[in-house]
């Protein structure tokens, strides 16, 4: 006898992840907070991007096998990564003017709560872009830290 049961989507391991984007000017760290999955829900739980006290909710998260896709709110930017236990590696694809895409190397490790370097010199102030300018233009990952842009 076969029994069918409804299961929720595959999910990222819950916890805090330290994310690093490899920009031409150096590393840009921030954190991801992944809530525990509810296996009865039919969607992935929201993920939050964290920078200091600022939290940006990402609702569009898909995990298929070991492939992870996150669509940034309000932009057509996305993270595509491969999940290997407590490590994700991949790219942030940023849609620029004229539909040009910029690919930024992305890595994240679960269990590392701090998103800044030890000297905290890279904490962003409210109103600054979450992703630092590249080539004189803001890449616009998710707008500004305080949501004003």
ZIHULIN-V485682 format. One record per residue. N is the residue number from 1. PSI is psi as a letter, one per 30 degrees, with the letter a starting at -180 (NA if undefined). D_LAST is the distance of its C-alpha to the last C-alpha in Angstrom with 1 decimal. Layout:
n = [N/N]
psi = [PSI/PSI]
d_last = [D_LAST/D_LAST]
This chain:
n = [1/2/3/4/5/6/7/8/9/10/11/12/13/14/15/16/17/18/19/20/21/22/23/24/25/26/27/28/29/30/31/32/33/34/35/36/37/38/39/40/41/42/43/44/45/46/47/48/49/50/51/52/53/54/55/56/57/58/59/60/61/62/63/64/65/66/67/68/69/70/71/72/73/74/75/76/77/78/79/80/81/82/83/84/85/86/87/88/89/90/91/92/93/94/95/96/97/98/99/100/101/102/103/104/105/106/107/108/109/110/111/112/113/114/115/116/117/118/119/120/121/122/123/124/125/126/127/128/129/130/131/132/133/134/135/136/137/138/139/140/141/142/143/144/145/146/147/148/149]
psi = [k/k/k/k/k/k/k/l/l/l/l/k/k/l/a/k/k/k/k/k/k/j/l/e/g/a/k/j/k/a/l/k/k/k/l/k/k/j/f/f/l/g/l/k/l/l/k/k/k/k/j/b/f/k/k/k/k/j/f/i/k/k/j/j/b/g/k/k/k/k/k/k/k/f/l/h/l/l/k/k/l/k/k/i/c/g/k/k/k/b/k/k/j/k/j/l/k/g/g/k/k/k/k/k/k/k/l/k/k/k/f/j/e/k/f/l/l/e/f/g/f/g/k/k/l/k/f/l/k/e/k/l/k/k/h/f/k/k/f/h/e/g/b/l/e/g/g/f/NA]
d_last = [56.1/52.4/49.8/46.3/43.6/40.0/37.7/34.0/32.0/32.3/29.8/28.5/30.4/28.8/27.8/25.3/24.7/23.9/21.8/22.0/20.4/22.8/20.9/23.1/22.4/23.3/22.4/19.0/19.9/18.2/19.8/20.2/21.9/24.2/26.0/29.6/30.4/32.4/34.9/35.5/31.9/31.4/27.8/26.5/25.1/21.3/20.1/17.6/15.7/16.3/15.3/17.2/16.7/13.4/14.2/12.5/15.1/16.4/19.0/20.3/22.6/25.9/28.8/31.9/34.6/32.9/30.0/26.5/23.7/20.2/17.7/14.0/12.3/10.4/11.6/15.2/15.3/18.1/20.2/24.0/26.3/29.9/30.8/33.8/34.5/32.1/30.5/28.0/27.7/26.1/23.1/19.4/19.2/16.2/16.3/15.9/16.6/20.0/20.0/20.9/20.5/20.1/21.8/21.1/23.8/22.9/25.2/25.2/28.1/28.7/30.0/28.1/26.0/24.7/21.8/22.2/25.2/28.1/27.1/23.5/22.4/19.4/17.6/13.9/13.0/10.2/7.1/8.6/8.0/10.2/12.3/13.7/14.1/17.2/19.3/17.1/14.1/11.2/12.4/9.1/11.0/8.7/5.1/5.1/8.4/7.9/5.6/3.8/0.0]
